[in-house]
Amino acid sequence: MEILSEQDLHNMAMNVVGKDLEKQGFEFLSVNSQLKRDPQFVCLKNKKLHFVIVRAISYPDNPEIYDEISMQIVKEHGLKFKASTYYAGVGIANASDYEKPVFKNEKYVINYKGIQEI
């Protein structure tokens, strides 16, 4: 069985957040799914610019807790463009045993509560 890579998990998180943003009426200006390249989504909504940082978080870490220092750097970058900055943490775990890694072609559980403004 093949364990999902960090990039695979990140892509799963990007899909979850992208669908949520679409439902909320965000219009995508750019999407960057490369690891450690922030922000992942640059969007427009109500003629306002929004930066969204996506993180795939493995169990047992809490997907709602983010690294304040790195988020502050992106927020300051966003302010130069008059953009609101958001964090979107997506928890991903193996459905049959949270302690095991997530494997390709096996069930997984998502813990996502939506975007949080920074």
Phi and psi restraints in degrees (range 20) as a CNS / XPLOR table:
assign (resid 1 and name C) (resid 2 and name N)
       (resid 2 and name CA) (resid 2 and name C) 1.0 -96.9 20.0 2
assign (resid 2 and name N) (resid 2 and name CA)
       (resid 2 and name C) (resid 3 and name N) 1.0 127.9 20.0 2
assign (resid 2 and name C) (resid 3 and name N)
       (resid 3 and name CA) (resid 3 and name C) 1.0 -78.7 20.0 2
assign (resid 3 and name N) (resid 3 and name CA)
       (resid 3 and name C) (resid 4 and name N) 1.0 138.3 20.0 2
assign (resid 3 and name C) (resid 4 and name N)
       (resid 4 and name CA) (resid 4 and name C) 1.0 -67.1 20.0 2
assign (resid 4 and name N) (resid 4 and name CA)
       (resid 4 and name C) (resid 5 and name N) 1.0 136.5 20.0 2
assign (resid 4 and name C) (resid 5 and name N)
       (resid 5 and name CA) (resid 5 and name C) 1.0 -76.3 20.0 2
assign (resid 5 and name N) (resid 5 and name CA)
       (resid 5 and name C) (resid 6 and name N) 1.0 169.6 20.0 2
assign (resid 5 and name C) (resid 6 and name N)
       (resid 6 and name CA) (resid 6 and name C) 1.0 -58.3 20.0 2
assign (resid 6 and name N) (resid 6 and name CA)
       (resid 6 and name C) (resid 7 and name N) 1.0 -39.2 20.0 2
assign (resid 6 and name C) (resid 7 and name N)
       (resid 7 and name CA) (resid 7 and name C) 1.0 -67.5 20.0 2
assign (resid 7 and name N) (resid 7 and name CA)
       (resid 7 and name C) (resid 8 and name N) 1.0 -40.1 20.0 2
assign (resid 7 and name C) (resid 8 and name N)
       (resid 8 and name CA) (resid 8 and name C) 1.0 -59.8 20.0 2
assign (resid 8 and name N) (resid 8 and name CA)
       (resid 8 and name C) (resid 9 and name N) 1.0 -45.6 20.0 2
assign (resid 8 and name C) (resid 9 and name N)
       (resid 9 and name CA) (resid 9 and name C) 1.0 -64.4 20.0 2
assign (resid 9 and name N) (resid 9 and name CA)
       (resid 9 and name C) (resid 10 and name N) 1.0 -40.3 20.0 2
assign (resid 9 and name C) (resid 10 and name N)
       (resid 10 and name CA) (resid 10 and name C) 1.0 -62.0 20.0 2
assign (resid 10 and name N) (resid 10 and name CA)
       (resid 10 and name C) (resid 11 and name N) 1.0 -42.7 20.0 2
assign (resid 10 and name C) (resid 11 and name N)
       (resid 11 and name CA) (resid 11 and name C) 1.0 -63.3 20.0 2
assign (resid 11 and name N) (resid 11 and name CA)
       (resid 11 and name C) (resid 12 and name N) 1.0 -38.6 20.0 2
assign (resid 11 and name C) (resid 12 and name N)
       (resid 12 and name CA) (resid 12 and name C) 1.0 -62.0 20.0 2
assign (resid 12 and name N) (resid 12 and name CA)
       (resid 12 and name C) (resid 13 and name N) 1.0 -44.9 20.0 2
assign (resid 12 and name C) (resid 13 and name N)
       (resid 13 and name CA) (resid 13 and name C) 1.0 -62.6 20.0 2
assign (resid 13 and name N) (resid 13 and name CA)
       (resid 13 and name C) (resid 14 and name N) 1.0 -40.8 20.0 2
assign (resid 13 and name C) (resid 14 and name N)
       (resid 14 and name CA) (resid 14 and name C) 1.0 -60.1 20.0 2
assign (resid 14 and name N) (resid 14 and name CA)
       (resid 14 and name C) (resid 15 and name N) 1.0 -41.2 20.0 2
assign (resid 14 and name C) (resid 15 and name N)
       (resid 15 and name CA) (resid 15 and name C) 1.0 -63.8 20.0 2
assign (resid 15 and name N) (resid 15 and name CA)
       (resid 15 and name C) (resid 16 and name N) 1.0 -44.0 20.0 2
assign (resid 15 and name C) (resid 16 and name N)
       (resid 16 and name CA) (resid 16 and name C) 1.0 -60.4 20.0 2
assign (resid 16 and name N) (resid 16 and name CA)
       (resid 16 and name C) (resid 17 and name N) 1.0 -49.3 20.0 2
assign (resid 16 and name C) (resid 17 and name N)
       (resid 17 and name CA) (resid 17 and name C) 1.0 -69.2 20.0 2
assign (resid 17 and name N) (resid 17 and name CA)
       (resid 17 and name C) (resid 18 and name N) 1.0 -40.8 20.0 2
assign (resid 17 and name C) (resid 18 and name N)
       (resid 18 and name CA) (resid 18 and name C) 1.0 -58.4 20.0 2
assign (resid 18 and name N) (resid 18 and name CA)
       (resid 18 and name C) (resid 19 and name N) 1.0 -44.0 20.0 2
assign (resid 18 and name C) (resid 19 and name N)
       (resid 19 and name CA) (resid 19 and name C) 1.0 -63.7 20.0 2
assign (resid 19 and name N) (resid 19 and name CA)
       (resid 19 and name C) (resid 20 and name N) 1.0 -40.7 20.0 2
assign (resid 19 and name C) (resid 20 and name N)
       (resid 20 and name CA) (resid 20 and name C) 1.0 -63.8 20.0 2
assign (resid 20 and name N) (resid 20 and name CA)
       (resid 20 and name C) (resid 21 and name N) 1.0 -45.0 20.0 2
assign (resid 20 and name C) (resid 21 and name N)
       (resid 21 and name CA) (resid 21 and name C) 1.0 -62.7 20.0 2
assign (resid 21 and name N) (resid 21 and name CA)
       (resid 21 and name C) (resid 22 and name N) 1.0 -41.1 20.0 2
assign (resid 21 and name C) (resid 22 and name N)
       (resid 22 and name CA) (resid 22 and name C) 1.0 -58.8 20.0 2
assign (resid 22 and name N) (resid 22 and name CA)
       (resid 22 and name C) (resid 23 and name N) 1.0 -46.4 20.0 2
assign (resid 22 and name C) (resid 23 and name N)
       (resid 23 and name CA) (resid 23 and name C) 1.0 -60.0 20.0 2
assign (resid 23 and name N) (resid 23 and name CA)
       (resid 23 and name C) (resid 24 and name N) 1.0 -33.1 20.0 2
assign (resid 23 and name C) (resid 24 and name N)
       (resid 24 and name CA) (resid 24 and name C) 1.0 -83.2 20.0 2
assign (resid 24 and name N) (resid 24 and name CA)
       (resid 24 and name C) (resid 25 and name N) 1.0 -1.9 20.0 2
assign (resid 24 and name C) (resid 25 and name N)
       (resid 25 and name CA) (resid 25 and name C) 1.0 89.0 20.0 2
assign (resid 25 and name N) (resid 25 and name CA)
       (resid 25 and name C) (resid 26 and name N) 1.0 16.8 20.0 2
assign (resid 25 and name C) (resid 26 and name N)
       (resid 26 and name CA) (resid 26 and name C) 1.0 -75.3 20.0 2
assign (resid 26 and name N) (resid 26 and name CA)
       (resid 26 and name C) (resid 27 and name N) 1.0 143.5 20.0 2
assign (resid 26 and name C) (resid 27 and name N)
       (resid 27 and name CA) (resid 27 and name C) 1.0 -108.5 20.0 2
assign (resid 27 and name N) (resid 27 and name CA)
       (resid 27 and name C) (resid 28 and name N) 1.0 124.8 20.0 2
assign (resid 27 and name C) (resid 28 and name N)
       (resid 28 and name CA) (resid 28 and name C) 1.0 -79.6 20.0 2
assign (resid 28 and name N) (resid 28 and name CA)
       (resid 28 and name C) (resid 29 and name N) 1.0 125.3 20.0 2
assign (resid 28 and name C) (resid 29 and name N)
       (resid 29 and name CA) (resid 29 and name C) 1.0 -95.9 20.0 2
assign (resid 29 and name N) (resid 29 and name CA)
       (resid 29 and name C) (resid 30 and name N) 1.0 -39.4 20.0 2
assign (resid 29 and name C) (resid 30 and name N)
       (resid 30 and name CA) (resid 30 and name C) 1.0 -152.7 20.0 2
assign (resid 30 and name N) (resid 30 and name CA)
       (resid 30 and name C) (resid 31 and name N) 1.0 148.7 20.0 2
assign (resid 30 and name C) (resid 31 and name N)
       (resid 31 and name CA) (resid 31 and name C) 1.0 -130.4 20.0 2
assign (resid 31 and name N) (resid 31 and name CA)
       (resid 31 and name C) (resid 32 and name N) 1.0 128.3 20.0 2
assign (resid 31 and name C) (resid 32 and name N)
       (resid 32 and name CA) (resid 32 and name C) 1.0 -126.3 20.0 2
assign (resid 32 and name N) (resid 32 and name CA)
       (resid 32 and name C) (resid 33 and name N) 1.0 108.5 20.0 2
assign (resid 32 and name C) (resid 33 and name N)
       (resid 33 and name CA) (resid 33 and name C) 1.0 -98.0 20.0 2
assign (resid 33 and name N) (resid 33 and name CA)
       (resid 33 and name C) (resid 34 and name N) 1.0 10.6 20.0 2
assign (resid 33 and name C) (resid 34 and name N)
       (resid 34 and name CA) (resid 34 and name C) 1.0 -74.3 20.0 2
assign (resid 34 and name N) (resid 34 and name CA)
       (resid 34 and name C) (resid 35 and name N) 1.0 134.7 20.0 2
assign (resid 34 and name C) (resid 35 and name N)
       (resid 35 and name CA) (resid 35 and name C) 1.0 -60.5 20.0 2
assign (resid 35 and name N) (resid 35 and name CA)
       (resid 35 and name C) (resid 36 and name N) 1.0 143.2 20.0 2
assign (resid 35 and name C) (resid 36 and name N)
       (resid 36 and name CA) (resid 36 and name C) 1.0 60.9 20.0 2
assign (resid 36 and name N) (resid 36 and name CA)
       (resid 36 and name C) (resid 37 and name N) 1.0 23.1 20.0 2
assign (resid 36 and name C) (resid 37 and name N)
       (resid 37 and name CA) (resid 37 and name C) 1.0 -118.1 20.0 2
assign (resid 37 and name N) (resid 37 and name CA)
       (resid 37 and name C) (resid 38 and name N) 1.0 107.7 20.0 2
assign (resid 37 and name C) (resid 38 and name N)
       (resid 38 and name CA) (resid 38 and name C) 1.0 -106.7 20.0 2
assign (resid 38 and name N) (resid 38 and name CA)
       (resid 38 and name C) (resid 39 and name N) 1.0 150.8 20.0 2
assign (resid 38 and name C) (resid 39 and name N)
       (resid 39 and name CA) (resid 39 and name C) 1.0 -80.5 20.0 2
assign (resid 39 and name N) (resid 39 and name CA)
       (resid 39 and name C) (resid 40 and name N) 1.0 162.7 20.0 2
assign (resid 39 and name C) (resid 40 and name N)
       (resid 40 and name CA) (resid 40 and name C) 1.0 -80.2 20.0 2
assign (resid 40 and name N) (resid 40 and name CA)
       (resid 40 and name C) (resid 41 and name N) 1.0 -37.2 20.0 2
assign (resid 40 and name C) (resid 41 and name N)
       (resid 41 and name CA) (resid 41 and name C) 1.0 -123.2 20.0 2
assign (resid 41 and name N) (resid 41 and name CA)
       (resid 41 and name C) (resid 42 and name N) 1.0 132.8 20.0 2
assign (resid 41 and name C) (resid 42 and name N)
       (resid 42 and name CA) (resid 42 and name C) 1.0 -115.2 20.0 2
assign (resid 42 and name N) (resid 42 and name CA)
       (resid 42 and name C) (resid 43 and name N) 1.0 119.5 20.0 2
assign (resid 42 and name C) (resid 43 and name N)
       (resid 43 and name CA) (resid 43 and name C) 1.0 -130.9 20.0 2
assign (resid 43 and name N) (resid 43 and name CA)
       (resid 43 and name C) (resid 44 and name N) 1.0 161.9 20.0 2
assign (resid 43 and name C) (resid 44 and name N)
       (resid 44 and name CA) (resid 44 and name C) 1.0 -117.9 20.0 2
assign (resid 44 and name N) (resid 44 and name CA)
       (resid 44 and name C) (resid 45 and name N) 1.0 139.5 20.0 2
assign (resid 44 and name C) (resid 45 and name N)
       (resid 45 and name CA) (resid 45 and name C) 1.0 -151.7 20.0 2
assign (resid 45 and name N) (resid 45 and name CA)
       (resid 45 and name C) (resid 46 and name N) 1.0 128.8 20.0 2
assign (resid 45 and name C) (resid 46 and name N)
       (resid 46 and name CA) (resid 46 and name C) 1.0 53.2 20.0 2
assign (resid 46 and name N) (resid 46 and name CA)
       (resid 46 and name C) (resid 47 and name N) 1.0 41.4 20.0 2
assign (resid 46 and name C) (resid 47 and name N)
       (resid 47 and name CA) (resid 47 and name C) 1.0 62.0 20.0 2
assign (resid 47 and name N) (resid 47 and name CA)
       (resid 47 and name C) (resid 48 and name N) 1.0 19.5 20.0 2
assign (resid 47 and name C) (resid 48 and name N)
       (resid 48 and name CA) (resid 48 and name C) 1.0 -117.0 20.0 2
assign (resid 48 and name N) (resid 48 and name CA)
       (resid 48 and name C) (resid 49 and name N) 1.0 142.6 20.0 2
assign (resid 48 and name C) (resid 49 and name N)
       (resid 49 and name CA) (resid 49 and name C) 1.0 -83.9 20.0 2
assign (resid 49 and name N) (resid 49 and name CA)
       (resid 49 and name C) (resid 50 and name N) 1.0 138.7 20.0 2
assign (resid 49 and name C) (resid 50 and name N)
       (resid 50 and name CA) (resid 50 and name C) 1.0 -133.7 20.0 2
assign (resid 50 and name N) (resid 50 and name CA)
       (resid 50 and name C) (resid 51 and name N) 1.0 133.1 20.0 2
assign (resid 50 and name C) (resid 51 and name N)
       (resid 51 and name CA) (resid 51 and name C) 1.0 -105.1 20.0 2
assign (resid 51 and name N) (resid 51 and name CA)
       (resid 51 and name C) (resid 52 and name N) 1.0 133.0 20.0 2
assign (resid 51 and name C) (resid 52 and name N)
       (resid 52 and name CA) (resid 52 and name C) 1.0 -125.1 20.0 2
assign (resid 52 and name N) (resid 52 and name CA)
       (resid 52 and name C) (resid 53 and name N) 1.0 123.4 20.0 2
assign (resid 52 and name C) (resid 53 and name N)
       (resid 53 and name CA) (resid 53 and name C) 1.0 -100.6 20.0 2
assign (resid 53 and name N) (resid 53 and name CA)
       (resid 53 and name C) (resid 54 and name N) 1.0 127.1 20.0 2
assign (resid 53 and name C) (resid 54 and name N)
       (resid 54 and name CA) (resid 54 and name C) 1.0 -110.5 20.0 2
assign (resid 54 and name N) (resid 54 and name CA)
       (resid 54 and name C) (resid 55 and name N) 1.0 134.2 20.0 2
assign (resid 54 and name C) (resid 55 and name N)
       (resid 55 and name CA) (resid 55 and name C) 1.0 -132.1 20.0 2
assign (resid 55 and name N) (resid 55 and name CA)
       (resid 55 and name C) (resid 56 and name N) 1.0 131.7 20.0 2
assign (resid 55 and name C) (resid 56 and name N)
       (resid 56 and name CA) (resid 56 and name C) 1.0 -88.5 20.0 2
assign (resid 56 and name N) (resid 56 and name CA)
       (resid 56 and name C) (resid 57 and name N) 1.0 124.6 20.0 2
assign (resid 56 and name C) (resid 57 and name N)
       (resid 57 and name CA) (resid 57 and name C) 1.0 -118.7 20.0 2
assign (resid 57 and name N) (resid 57 and name CA)
       (resid 57 and name C) (resid 58 and name N) 1.0 124.9 20.0 2
assign (resid 57 and name C) (resid 58 and name N)
       (resid 58 and name CA) (resid 58 and name C) 1.0 -85.9 20.0 2
assign (resid 58 and name N) (resid 58 and name CA)
       (resid 58 and name C) (resid 59 and name N) 1.0 144.9 20.0 2
assign (resid 58 and name C) (resid 59 and name N)
       (resid 59 and name CA) (resid 59 and name C) 1.0 -58.4 20.0 2
assign (resid 59 and name N) (resid 59 and name CA)
       (resid 59 and name C) (resid 60 and name N) 1.0 140.6 20.0 2
assign (resid 59 and name C) (resid 60 and name N)
       (resid 60 and name CA) (resid 60 and name C) 1.0 -95.4 20.0 2
assign (resid 60 and name N) (resid 60 and name CA)
       (resid 60 and name C) (resid 61 and name N) 1.0 8.7 20.0 2
assign (resid 60 and name C) (resid 61 and name N)
       (resid 61 and name CA) (resid 61 and name C) 1.0 -66.4 20.0 2
assign (resid 61 and name N) (resid 61 and name CA)
       (resid 61 and name C) (resid 62 and name N) 1.0 147.6 20.0 2
assign (resid 61 and name C) (resid 62 and name N)
       (resid 62 and name CA) (resid 62 and name C) 1.0 -83.6 20.0 2
assign (resid 62 and name N) (resid 62 and name CA)
       (resid 62 and name C) (resid 63 and name N) 1.0 118.7 20.0 2
assign (resid 62 and name C) (resid 63 and name N)
       (resid 63 and name CA) (resid 63 and name C) 1.0 -68.5 20.0 2
assign (resid 63 and name N) (resid 63 and name CA)
       (resid 63 and name C) (resid 64 and name N) 1.0 -12.7 20.0 2
assign (resid 63 and name C) (resid 64 and name N)
       (resid 64 and name CA) (resid 64 and name C) 1.0 -88.0 20.0 2
assign (resid 64 and name N) (resid 64 and name CA)
       (resid 64 and name C) (resid 65 and name N) 1.0 -8.8 20.0 2
assign (resid 64 and name C) (resid 65 and name N)
       (resid 65 and name CA) (resid 65 and name C) 1.0 -98.7 20.0 2
assign (resid 65 and name N) (resid 65 and name CA)
       (resid 65 and name C) (resid 66 and name N) 1.0 126.1 20.0 2
assign (resid 65 and name C) (resid 66 and name N)
       (resid 66 and name CA) (resid 66 and name C) 1.0 -120.5 20.0 2
assign (resid 66 and name N) (resid 66 and name CA)
       (resid 66 and name C) (resid 67 and name N) 1.0 164.2 20.0 2
assign (resid 66 and name C) (resid 67 and name N)
       (resid 67 and name CA) (resid 67 and name C) 1.0 -75.9 20.0 2
assign (resid 67 and name N) (resid 67 and name CA)
       (resid 67 and name C) (resid 68 and name N) 1.0 107.3 20.0 2
assign (resid 67 and name C) (resid 68 and name N)
       (resid 68 and name CA) (resid 68 and name C) 1.0 -57.9 20.0 2
assign (resid 68 and name N) (resid 68 and name CA)
       (resid 68 and name C) (resid 69 and name N) 1.0 -40.7 20.0 2
assign (resid 68 and name C) (resid 69 and name N)
       (resid 69 and name CA) (resid 69 and name C) 1.0 -65.3 20.0 2
assign (resid 69 and name N) (resid 69 and name CA)
       (resid 69 and name C) (resid 70 and name N) 1.0 -50.2 20.0 2
assign (resid 69 and name C) (resid 70 and name N)
       (resid 70 and name CA) (resid 70 and name C) 1.0 -67.0 20.0 2
assign (resid 70 and name N) (resid 70 and name CA)
       (resid 70 and name C) (resid 71 and name N) 1.0 -34.5 20.0 2
assign (resid 70 and name C) (resid 71 and name N)
       (resid 71 and name CA) (resid 71 and name C) 1.0 -68.9 20.0 2
assign (resid 71 and name N) (resid 71 and name CA)
       (resid 71 and name C) (resid 72 and name N) 1.0 -34.5 20.0 2
assign (resid 71 and name C) (resid 72 and name N)
       (resid 72 and name CA) (resid 72 and name C) 1.0 -64.8 20.0 2
assign (resid 72 and name N) (resid 72 and name CA)
       (resid 72 and name C) (resid 73 and name N) 1.0 -37.9 20.0 2
assign (resid 72 and name C) (resid 73 and name N)
       (resid 73 and name CA) (resid 73 and name C) 1.0 -61.7 20.0 2
assign (resid 73 and name N) (resid 73 and name CA)
       (resid 73 and name C) (resid 74 and name N) 1.0 -45.6 20.0 2
assign (resid 73 and name C) (resid 74 and name N)
       (resid 74 and name CA) (resid 74 and name C) 1.0 -67.5 20.0 2
assign (resid 74 and name N) (resid 74 and name CA)
       (resid 74 and name C) (resid 75 and name N) 1.0 -38.7 20.0 2
assign (resid 74 and name C) (resid 75 and name N)
       (resid 75 and name CA) (resid 75 and name C) 1.0 -61.7 20.0 2
assign (resid 75 and name N) (resid 75 and name CA)
       (resid 75 and name C) (resid 76 and name N) 1.0 -43.7 20.0 2
assign (resid 75 and name C) (resid 76 and name N)
       (resid 76 and name CA) (resid 76 and name C) 1.0 -62.7 20.0 2
assign (resid 76 and name N) (resid 76 and name CA)
       (resid 76 and name C) (resid 77 and name N) 1.0 -39.1 20.0 2
assign (resid 76 and name C) (resid 77 and name N)
       (resid 77 and name CA) (resid 77 and name C) 1.0 -61.1 20.0 2
assign (resid 77 and name N) (resid 77 and name CA)
       (resid 77 and name C) (resid 78 and name N) 1.0 -44.6 20.0 2
assign (resid 77 and name C) (resid 78 and name N)
       (resid 78 and name CA) (resid 78 and name C) 1.0 -61.5 20.0 2
assign (resid 78 and name N) (resid 78 and name CA)
       (resid 78 and name C) (resid 79 and name N) 1.0 -38.8 20.0 2
assign (resid 78 and name C) (resid 79 and name N)
       (resid 79 and name CA) (resid 79 and name C) 1.0 -61.3 20.0 2
assign (resid 79 and name N) (resid 79 and name CA)
       (resid 79 and name C) (resid 80 and name N) 1.0 -31.2 20.0 2
assign (resid 79 and name C) (resid 80 and name N)
       (resid 80 and name CA) (resid 80 and name C) 1.0 -61.8 20.0 2
assign (resid 80 and name N) (resid 80 and name CA)
       (resid 80 and name C) (resid 81 and name N) 1.0 -26.6 20.0 2
assign (resid 80 and name C) (resid 81 and name N)
       (resid 81 and name CA) (resid 81 and name C) 1.0 -105.4 20.0 2
assign (resid 81 and name N) (resid 81 and name CA)
       (resid 81 and name C) (resid 82 and name N) 1.0 9.6 20.0 2
assign (resid 81 and name C) (resid 82 and name N)
       (resid 82 and name CA) (resid 82 and name C) 1.0 57.3 20.0 2
assign (resid 82 and name N) (resid 82 and name CA)
       (resid 82 and name C) (resid 83 and name N) 1.0 37.6 20.0 2
assign (resid 82 and name C) (resid 83 and name N)
       (resid 83 and name CA) (resid 83 and name C) 1.0 -100.3 20.0 2
assign (resid 83 and name N) (resid 83 and name CA)
       (resid 83 and name C) (resid 84 and name N) 1.0 145.7 20.0 2
assign (resid 83 and name C) (resid 84 and name N)
       (resid 84 and name CA) (resid 84 and name C) 1.0 -82.6 20.0 2
assign (resid 84 and name N) (resid 84 and name CA)
       (resid 84 and name C) (resid 85 and name N) 1.0 143.4 20.0 2
assign (resid 84 and name C) (resid 85 and name N)
       (resid 85 and name CA) (resid 85 and name C) 1.0 -116.8 20.0 2
assign (resid 85 and name N) (resid 85 and name CA)
       (resid 85 and name C) (resid 86 and name N) 1.0 136.3 20.0 2
assign (resid 85 and name C) (resid 86 and name N)
       (resid 86 and name CA) (resid 86 and name C) 1.0 -129.6 20.0 2
assign (resid 86 and name N) (resid 86 and name CA)
       (resid 86 and name C) (resid 87 and name N) 1.0 151.1 20.0 2
assign (resid 86 and name C) (resid 87 and name N)
       (resid 87 and name CA) (resid 87 and name C) 1.0 -111.3 20.0 2
assign (resid 87 and name N) (resid 87 and name CA)
       (resid 87 and name C) (resid 88 and name N) 1.0 136.3 20.0 2
assign (resid 87 and name C) (resid 88 and name N)
       (resid 88 and name CA) (resid 88 and name C) 1.0 -129.7 20.0 2
assign (resid 88 and name N) (resid 88 and name CA)
       (resid 88 and name C) (resid 89 and name N) 1.0 100.5 20.0 2
assign (resid 88 and name C) (resid 89 and name N)
       (resid 89 and name CA) (resid 89 and name C) 1.0 -94.0 20.0 2
assign (resid 89 and name N) (resid 89 and name CA)
       (resid 89 and name C) (resid 90 and name N) 1.0 129.5 20.0 2
assign (resid 89 and name C) (resid 90 and name N)
       (resid 90 and name CA) (resid 90 and name C) 1.0 -119.8 20.0 2
assign (resid 90 and name N) (resid 90 and name CA)
       (resid 90 and name C) (resid 91 and name N) 1.0 111.3 20.0 2
assign (resid 90 and name C) (resid 91 and name N)
       (resid 91 and name CA) (resid 91 and name C) 1.0 -79.2 20.0 2
assign (resid 91 and name N) (resid 91 and name CA)
       (resid 91 and name C) (resid 92 and name N) 1.0 134.2 20.0 2
assign (resid 91 and name C) (resid 92 and name N)
       (resid 92 and name CA) (resid 92 and name C) 1.0 -131.9 20.0 2
assign (resid 92 and name N) (resid 92 and name CA)
       (resid 92 and name C) (resid 93 and name N) 1.0 129.0 20.0 2
assign (resid 92 and name C) (resid 93 and name N)
       (resid 93 and name CA) (resid 93 and name C) 1.0 -140.8 20.0 2
assign (resid 93 and name N) (resid 93 and name CA)
       (resid 93 and name C) (resid 94 and name N) 1.0 155.8 20.0 2
assign (resid 93 and name C) (resid 94 and name N)
       (resid 94 and name CA) (resid 94 and name C) 1.0 -65.2 20.0 2
assign (resid 94 and name N) (resid 94 and name CA)
       (resid 94 and name C) (resid 95 and name N) 1.0 126.8 20.0 2
assign (resid 94 and name C) (resid 95 and name N)
       (resid 95 and name CA) (resid 95 and name C) 1.0 -66.4 20.0 2
assign (resid 95 and name N) (resid 95 and name CA)
       (resid 95 and name C) (resid 96 and name N) 1.0 -33.1 20.0 2
assign (resid 95 and name C) (resid 96 and name N)
       (resid 96 and name CA) (resid 96 and name C) 1.0 -84.9 20.0 2
assign (resid 96 and name N) (resid 96 and name CA)
       (resid 96 and name C) (resid 97 and name N) 1.0 -26.8 20.0 2
assign (resid 96 and name C) (resid 97 and name N)
       (resid 97 and name CA) (resid 97 and name C) 1.0 -156.8 20.0 2
assign (resid 97 and name N) (resid 97 and name CA)
       (resid 97 and name C) (resid 98 and name N) 1.0 106.4 20.0 2
assign (resid 97 and name C) (resid 98 and name N)
       (resid 98 and name CA) (resid 98 and name C) 1.0 -57.1 20.0 2
assign (resid 98 and name N) (resid 98 and name CA)
       (resid 98 and name C) (resid 99 and name N) 1.0 -25.4 20.0 2
assign (resid 98 and name C) (resid 99 and name N)
       (resid 99 and name CA) (resid 99 and name C) 1.0 -75.9 20.0 2
assign (resid 99 and name N) (resid 99 and name CA)
       (resid 99 and name C) (resid 100 and name N) 1.0 -18.4 20.0 2
assign (resid 99 and name C) (resid 100 and name N)
       (resid 100 and name CA) (resid 100 and name C) 1.0 -88.6 20.0 2
assign (resid 100 and name N) (resid 100 and name CA)
       (resid 100 and name C) (resid 101 and name N) 1.0 157.2 20.0 2
assign (resid 100 and name C) (resid 101 and name N)
       (resid 101 and name CA) (resid 101 and name C) 1.0 -69.6 20.0 2
assign (resid 101 and name N) (resid 101 and name CA)
       (resid 101 and name C) (resid 102 and name N) 1.0 167.4 20.0 2
assign (resid 101 and name C) (resid 102 and name N)
       (resid 102 and name CA) (resid 102 and name C) 1.0 -87.1 20.0 2
assign (resid 102 and name N) (resid 102 and name CA)
       (resid 102 and name C) (resid 103 and name N) 1.0 127.5 20.0 2
assign (resid 102 and name C) (resid 103 and name N)
       (resid 103 and name CA) (resid 103 and name C) 1.0 -104.6 20.0 2
assign (resid 103 and name N) (resid 103 and name CA)
       (resid 103 and name C) (resid 104 and name N) 1.0 151.4 20.0 2
assign (resid 103 and name C) (resid 104 and name N)
       (resid 104 and name CA) (resid 104 and name C) 1.0 -60.1 20.0 2
assign (resid 104 and name N) (resid 104 and name CA)
       (resid 104 and name C) (resid 105 and name N) 1.0 141.1 20.0 2
assign (resid 104 and name C) (resid 105 and name N)
       (resid 105 and name CA) (resid 105 and name C) 1.0 61.7 20.0 2
assign (resid 105 and name N) (resid 105 and name CA)
       (resid 105 and name C) (resid 106 and name N) 1.0 25.0 20.0 2
assign (resid 105 and name C) (resid 106 and name N)
       (resid 106 and name CA) (resid 106 and name C) 1.0 -123.6 20.0 2
assign (resid 106 and name N) (resid 106 and name CA)
       (resid 106 and name C) (resid 107 and name N) 1.0 158.9 20.0 2
assign (resid 106 and name C) (resid 107 and name N)
       (resid 107 and name CA) (resid 107 and name C) 1.0 -69.0 20.0 2
assign (resid 107 and name N) (resid 107 and name CA)
       (resid 107 and name C) (resid 108 and name N) 1.0 147.1 20.0 2
assign (resid 107 and name C) (resid 108 and name N)
       (resid 108 and name CA) (resid 108 and name C) 1.0 -139.6 20.0 2
assign (resid 108 and name N) (resid 108 and name CA)
       (resid 108 and name C) (resid 109 and name N) 1.0 164.0 20.0 2
assign (resid 108 and name C) (resid 109 and name N)
       (resid 109 and name CA) (resid 109 and name C) 1.0 -116.1 20.0 2
assign (resid 109 and name N) (resid 109 and name CA)
       (resid 109 and name C) (resid 110 and name N) 1.0 139.1 20.0 2
assign (resid 109 and name C) (resid 110 and name N)
       (resid 110 and name CA) (resid 110 and name C) 1.0 -111.3 20.0 2
assign (resid 110 and name N) (resid 110 and name CA)
       (resid 110 and name C) (resid 111 and name N) 1.0 134.4 20.0 2
assign (resid 110 and name C) (resid 111 and name N)
       (resid 111 and name CA) (resid 111 and name C) 1.0 -120.2 20.0 2
assign (resid 111 and name N) (resid 111 and name CA)
       (resid 111 and name C) (resid 112 and name N) 1.0 100.8 20.0 2
assign (resid 111 and name C) (resid 112 and name N)
       (resid 112 and name CA) (resid 112 and name C) 1.0 -139.4 20.0 2
assign (resid 112 and name N) (resid 112 and name CA)
       (resid 112 and name C) (resid 113 and name N) 1.0 122.7 20.0 2
assign (resid 112 and name C) (resid 113 and name N)
       (resid 113 and name CA) (resid 113 and name C) 1.0 -109.0 20.0 2
assign (resid 113 and name N) (resid 113 and name CA)
       (resid 113 and name C) (resid 114 and name N) 1.0 6.1 20.0 2
assign (resid 113 and name C) (resid 114 and name N)
       (resid 114 and name CA) (resid 114 and name C) 1.0 105.7 20.0 2
assign (resid 114 and name N) (resid 114 and name CA)
       (resid 114 and name C) (resid 115 and name N) 1.0 177.8 20.0 2
assign (resid 114 and name C) (resid 115 and name N)
       (resid 115 and name CA) (resid 115 and name C) 1.0 -80.8 20.0 2
assign (resid 115 and name N) (resid 115 and name CA)
       (resid 115 and name C) (resid 116 and name N) 1.0 147.9 20.0 2
assign (resid 115 and name C) (resid 116 and name N)
       (resid 116 and name CA) (resid 116 and name C) 1.0 -120.9 20.0 2
assign (resid 116 and name N) (resid 116 and name CA)
       (resid 116 and name C) (resid 117 and name N) 1.0 132.2 20.0 2
assign (resid 116 and name C) (resid 117 and name N)
       (resid 117 and name CA) (resid 117 and name C) 1.0 -72.9 20.0 2
assign (resid 117 and name N) (resid 117 and name CA)
       (resid 117 and name C) (resid 118 and name N) 1.0 139.1 20.0 2
